[in-house]
Amino acid sequence: MEKHRGMPSRLPGTDFQFTIRRPAKGTPPALRARERYADRRPADRRADEGFLTALWDLYGDAPFARGNLDAGRLNWLFGREIIPAEDPFNPESYDAVLQIDVARAQSSFPALIDRNMS
């Protein structure tokens, strides 16, 4: 399992986890898109933005391995701002390759991408 050096382990000042310390016993949790409703708490939205910011700062639009990224946090962005970068894609693998969909990330988090692209 690849470790994402430089990735914060959680959103500062909160318990929103970004990475895991060790692999799950058995099969890793599968990645699946979770529905984001308009009435989500502001703290949840900040966690999504913080996670995507950290990924953008590390990788930009380049592909990256799932590795030790928290599946629960990935699921909130998976299928929208974070997409599979390989075919066939195995959602139950720590070696799965993902990528930020820049156009979708810009529409969902305009300040994030604009801040980092200039």
Steps between C-alpha positions, in 0.01 A plus 500: 500500500651828386534768767419853389790698646409865550127426525348620828354216705186700576339841457680723751298562815244225423458123503442478123752236396690519168737201528516165676798361690487137394317288243171332586511130580368316198353698211526881513172692514363550150486847351151611401343837431297635791217745444578852620182679597463880503429500874838352602663665798754776430765297685449210257538735206822643647633145542429423132670822395798442730546145371481607137736792569759264650471263201528789254808637681668157482396378154321769300336328205746206502381147586566367852458170684221457753754374753431610856231755413187458712226324304226681689636841401572388141142375461359853544700615193525174303325495163489879488817692591711183534471245221667170409813547289529141382290248316407251637461667838499294820315696773624254765874547445749723678690506168205650306599811306287812534510851355340837568244601237612861470189628321266345757718616790497855362121502483459350850783686675585805284722675755708188557614441144526869406719561806733219407516559123612862519 
